Amino acid sequence: MRVFGVPFNSAGRPEGVARAPRALRDAGLISLLEHRRPIRDAGDVDVGVLSPERDARSGLKSLDSLERVTASLRDAVAGSLRDGERPFVLGGDCPVLLGCLRGAADVAGEVGLLFVDGHEDAWAPDRSTTGEAADCELGLLLGLHRENLPSSLTRLLPSLDPGAVVALGPRDAEELAEHRIPSVAGRILLRTADDLGSSPDAPAVYARDATDRILRRAGGWWLHVDLDVLSTDALPAVDYPQPGGLTWPELTALTTTALRAPDCLGMTVCIYNPDLDPGLEHARRITDHLGRICARPDV
């Protein structure tokens, strides 16, 4: 396993989620993983210069940095896979997924995605209320809303087969309806947080079904975990809390079950804001969770 930090914040600020990779390292993540499996910490990738300015054409903040981090992660992930090491990517926020999946596709061809997130993240960039690419990355991966992006960025983006994408855990339907943003539920298989909480076995069952479905359409797949899939009680150190969400045991059951499936190419973990966790209490909880799900030597 090769660990990459990505100090990227699509709000264009060098604080908040951009500080998550360092905070998780400070909480002992690398040493914990080293006791359980061979790993190499490759440090942080280049994210360019963050800027809070919103691009006039695309509507996105920190557009140059988004392009830089996408290119950096494409190279980092592809190199890791070619060297036989599974990439484990610590965000930052969710647009880090763009470069990860492009790098994986460069090596493995068709790539599927298990997208574990409290939001659908498929807004058109110019309709995002924040201007953050973290509102948009799943839509971009599905080939949506690219028309106002610079060609230098669109050339870097992978295009996923919607049949090889499953989203587990979104609970933002009310917000999407309020802003008249179409759901991607008609394009991909999507199970809400309520679905996952419907029974004690539901997280594992839906995770198993998801990976089975993905592997029927793709030779390899990527696991993406946005920690705001958790309830605010479980993890308050996130920028955009919502009602509902998973418990830590539910997230652990989901991810450990998913990782029992073959051909997982890599993993991203995003959306933890250490500025909201001054004692690093929640960083240690995240570290413990990641140590548990990565304990098996084949993960």
N, C-alpha and C positions, 0 to 999 in steps of 0.2 A: 504494500500500500504506500502511495506517495501523497503526502499532505501538501496542499496549497492554500495559503491565505489570500483573500481578496478584499482589501480594505476599500471597498467601493460602496458609495451611497448615492443612489440615483436622484436624491434631493440636491446633490451638488455640494454637500458639506463634508468636511473631513472628520466629523464627529459622528455620534450616534452609531448606527449599524456598521459604519466603516471601522470602528474600533473593536468589533466583535472578534476577529481572528486573534488579535493580541490578547484580549481578555480571556478567551478560552485557553490559549496557551498558558497565560499566567495562572489560570485555575487548575493547571496540571494535566491538560488533555494529552499532550504528546507523551509524557512519561507514563501515564496510565495506559495508553495504547501500546507503548513499547513493551510493557510487562505482559501483554497478551498476544502480540503478533509482531512479525518484522514490519517496521515502517521506516519511512524516511521523510523528514520534514524539509520540503524544498523551499521554505520561506514564502514570501509574498510575491505575487505577480504584479506587473506594471499596470497601474490603473490610470496613468496620465494625470492630468490636472483637473480636479473637480471644480465645477462652476454651477452656481444656483441660477444662472440665467436660462430663461426658457427660449429655445430656438423658435424663430418666427414661423418657419415653414412646417416643421414636424410637430411642434408643440412640446418637445421634450427638453428637460433640463440636462445640463452636463453632457451634451451630445458627443462632443469630442472624446470625453472620457469613456463614454459608453462604447464608442468604436474602439478605443485603445484597449479597454479591458476585454472586449470580445475577441480581438486579435490575439492578445496575450494568452488568454485561456485556451483558445483554439490550439496554439502551439504547445502550451504546457500539457494539456490533456492528451493530445496526439502523441507527444513524446513519451509521456508516462505509459500509455498503452503499448506503444511500440517496444518499450523496454520491459514489458511484462509486469508492470506495476499498476494496480488499480488506483485511479485518482480519487482522492477524498478532499473535497473543496469546501473550505470554510468561508462563507460570505460574512459580511456584506449583505446586499439585498438580492432579490431574485433574478434580475437581469444577468447575473453571472452565468445563469443557465444557458444563455445564447451561445457563448463561446465554448462552453463545455460540450454541448451537443454537436456543435460543428466539428470540434476536434475528434469526438468519438466517431462521428460519421465519416471523417476523413480516413479513419483506420478500419472501422468495422462495416461501413456501408449503411444499410437501413438500420436506424436506431429507434427503439420505442422509448416511451417515457411514462413512468409512474409519478404523477404530480400530486404530492401531498401538501395541501395548502388550505388556509382558511378563506382565501379569495380565489375567484376564477382568473384574475389578472389577464383579461382579454379586452380591455378598453382600447378604443382608438386613441392614439397619443394626443390628438388635438382636442379630444373630449375629456381627457383625464382632468379631474379637479385639482390634482397636485402637480402635474407635469412630470411625474416620476415614471421612468421606464418600468419600475416595479409594479405599475398598474397594468402593464401591457405585454409582458414577455410571452405568455402562453398564446395570445392572439398572434404575435409575430411569428412564433414557431409553427403555427398552423397556417402561415401564409397570409394572414389578415393584416390590413391597415399599414401596409408598407409603402403606399404610394407617395407619401411626402417625406420619406426618409432619404438621406443622401445615398447615391448608388454605391459609394465606398463602403457603407454599412450594410446595405442589403446584400451585397456580394458575399459578406461574411456569414449571413444567416443560413442555417439549415432549414429545410422544409420537411416537416414530419407528416407521415401518413396518419390521418385522424383515427384510423382503426387501430393504430399502435400506441394510442395515448389514452390514459385513464387518469381522471382527477378524483381524488378522495379527500373529503373534508371541507369543501367550500360551504360557507354559511352566509354569503353576502347577497343573496337573491333579492332581499328587500331594497338594499342600496342600488343594485343594478336596475331594478324596476323603477325606482324613484327618478333615476337619471336617464331612463329609457335606453339602457345599454343592453343589447341582446346577450343572452346567455350562450355559452358554447355547448350547453348540454345537448343540443340537437346535432352537434358535429362529432362529439366524443362521448365515451361513456363517463358519466359523472355520478358519484355517490356523495350525498351531502353529509355534513356532520351529524345530522339527525339519523340518517341511515346507519352510520357507523356506531351510533350510540343506542341502536334499537334493541340490542341484546348483548350479553357478555361475550359471545363468540363472534359478533358481527365484524369487528376490525380484522381479525384473522381471516374470516371467510371472504370478506371483500378484497383483502390483499392477495389472497391465493387466486381468487377469480381474476383479479386484475393482471397479475403476472402471467397467468395461463393465457389470457386474451392477447396480451402484448406479444408473447412469444409465438403465437400463431401467425403474427404479421411481421415480426422483425427478428433478426438473428441475435441481437443484443439489446439491452435496455439500460436506462439510467434511472436512478432513484433521486428524486428531489424532495426535500423536506423543508418547508417553510414553517418555522416554529410557532407562527401565529395560528396554526391549525389547533394549537392547544387553547384551552379556556384561559381567560384572564386570571382566574384564580390560580391556575397551574403555572402560568408564566405571565406576570404583569409587565415584564421588561420588553415590550414591543411597542411600535409607534402607532399602530392602528388597531386597538382592541375592539372586540365585538362581543355581543352576548353569545352564550353557548360555547361549543368547542370540546375538544377531547381532553381526557385526563392523561396523565403520564403513563399509567398502565395500558390505556387504550393505544396510545401512540407506540409504546414499546411492542405490544402484541402485533400491531400493524406492520411495523418496520422489520421486526425479526422474522415474521412470516414471509414478508416479501423477499427478504434476503436469503431465504432458503431456496428460492427459485434459481435456476441456472442462468449464466450469461449476463449477470449484472456487470456493466462496464465501469460504473463509477457512481459517485454520490455527491450531492450538494446539500449543505445545511446552511440555512439563511435566516435572517430577520430575528436577531437578538440585539438589543440596544443596551450596552453596558452602562451608558449614562443614566439609565433608569435602574441600575443595580449597583450602587456604589460599594456595597460590601461584597460583591461577586457571589452572593448566595445563589443566585439563579445560574450564574456561569458554572458553578460547581454541580448544580443539578443537571444541566445540559451535558457537562463532561461525564457525569456518572451514566447518563442515558446512552451517550455515544459509546462509552466503554462497554456497556452491556450488549449493544447491538453489534458491535464489531469484535466481540470476544471470540467468535468461532474463527478458526484459521482460514477457512475458505471464503470468508466474507471480505 
